[in-house]
């Protein structure tokens, strides 16, 4: 039985190299490729692969597309027969927890070999799971994010250095409320200021 695979990665060289390597496996067939999260979702719904291998960070052509975990969330509800594997060069604890909560069955770093990826594809297709042991250990030791969803949203909007007034406009909040959320996030993360808080939250995969 041939396992039909979708590959999604915004880096063409990586995606095409993976397609070639997986294509050497007798029981795997790459039936589609995508360069963004939105494209991956559309293609998956069209060709209905058995397994979708998704890059975690796909900014999309407009710079604000779906990331791999968001694609997996959509596929879990719209194409439940497709198992999802996330590959990433940024294996942060928060990302792993988000992925597992979204129903992702495989999570591994891009440093993994093609043989490992092929075996993970087979594992998730059989209904099993595979999480890179080092990433799992880091996630367990890091604990859960101390931030509320709204604090995370505001901190993410602040990550590019936007002024409070702009964050307030984009979040549909008052400037005072934004300052309160930022102050709370800084305190919870033990940070020196909001820029330090953004860096800590991003490093942990919490935003």
N, C-alpha and C positions, 0 to 999 in steps of 0.2 A: 504494500500500500504506500502510495506516494503522499508525503505531507506537503501541502501547498502553503507557501510562505510569502508574506508581504514584508518588504524592507522599507523602512522610512528613516531617512537621515538627510539633513540639509547640506552635508558635505558630500559632494558627488563622488570624489575619489574613494572615500571610505565605503560609501554605499555600493558602488560598483565593484570594489574589491571583495566585499562581503558576498555580493551576489555571485561572483565568479567562484569563490571558495565553497559556498554552500551548494552551488550547482554541481560540484564534483562528487557530492554525496548521492549515492544511488537512490536513497529513499526521500530526498528533499528536492523540491522544485520551487524556484523563486518565480511566482506568477505575476508579481507587480512590484513596482518601486515608486516611492514618493519622496519629494524634497521638502515637504512641510507637513505640519500636523493636520491642517485643513485638507490638504490633498490626500494624506494618508487615510483620513476618515472617509472621504468620498470614494476613493479607490477600493477600500476594504468593503464598503457596502455594495459596491458594484461586482467585485470578483469573488467576495466571500472566502477569504483564505482560511486555512486551518489554524495558522499561527501568524501573529503580527509581531515583528521585531521592530521596536520603536526607539529612536534616539530620545533621551529625556528632554534635551533642550533644542527645540526646533522653533526659532523665532517667527517663522512664516515669512512670506514675501513682503507682507506689509509691516513686519517688525513686531506684530502683536498677535500672531496666530496661536493655535493650540500647541501646548507642549505634549510630550509623549504620554504623561499620566492623564492629561485631559482627554486625549484620544482614547486611551484605555477605558476611561470612565464611560465615554460615549459607546464604545464597542460592547462593554459589559451589558448595557441595556438594549442596544440595537442589533447586536450580532453576538449573542451569548455563546455561540458555538466556536467563536474564535478566541483562542488563548493568546494572551499578550506577554511579551518579554520586553523589559526596558534595558537598554544598554546606555551607559553614561560614562563620561570622563569626569563627572562631578558627583561622586557617590556620597552625598551628605545624608546624615541620619534622618532629617526631616523628609527628604525625598523618598527614602525607602519606606517610611511609615505611610506617606501619602500614597505611594504605589500599591502597597499591600491593602490599604483601605479601599482602593479603587478596583481591587480584584486582579491586579497584575500577578501572574504566576511565576515569572522569572525576573531576576534583577541582577545584573552583573556589569562589571567595569569594562570599558573598551580595551583594556589591556589583556582581556581574556583571549585565548587562542580560538581560531576558527573551529577546531575540533571540539572545544568546550561549548561554544555557541551551538554547534550542530547537536550535541548531546542534550543541551538544555531545551532546544526546540523539540526534540523527541520526548523529553521528560514532561514538558507542559502539555504536549499533545496527548499524552497518555493520561492526563489529569493530575500529574504530580506538580511539585514546586521546586524551584531552585533559587536560593538567595546566596550571593557570594558571602562566605563565612566572615571575612574581615569587615565587610559593610554591615553585616548583621550584628557583629560584636560592638561596632561603633555606635550603632543605633540604640542598642540596649543600654550602653554606658551613658549615652547622652541624655536619656530620659525624654519626656514630652516637652513640647514648647510651653513656656509659661505665659505666652501672649494670648490674649483673646483674639478671635477672628478679626474684630474691628481694629485692634491695635496692630495686628499683622498687616492689614490692608493699608492703614495710614503709614506705617513704617516703610512698606514697599513703595508707596508713592513718594516718600521722602528720600528714597535711596539714591536718586539722581541729583539730589541737592536742590530740589524745588522749594521755593519759599512757602511759608505756612498758608498764605492767601491762595496760592495756586493749588496746594494740596486740598484745602477746604473746598475750593470750587470743583475739583475733580472728584472728591469724595462726597459732595453734596452735604457738607457739614459746616458749622460755623468755625471761624479761626480759633476761637477759644476752646472749642471741643477738640479740635486737632491738636492744640498745644497740650491739652490734658492727656490725650491718648499717647502723644510722643513722650511726655514726661513720665507717664506710667510705664511705658515700654523701656525707657532708659533705666528707670529704677529696677524693674524686674530683671533686666539683663546685666545689672551691675556695671553699666557703661558710663563713660565720662560725659558723653553728649549723644545727640541723635545720630550723628555720623558714625560714631563708634558702635551704637546700638544696631544700626543698619548692617554694618560689617559683621558683627557677631551673629545676627539673625540670618544673614545670607550664608555665612560660613557653615552654620548648622543646618541649612536647608529649611528654615522656618519661614522664610519669605522667598 
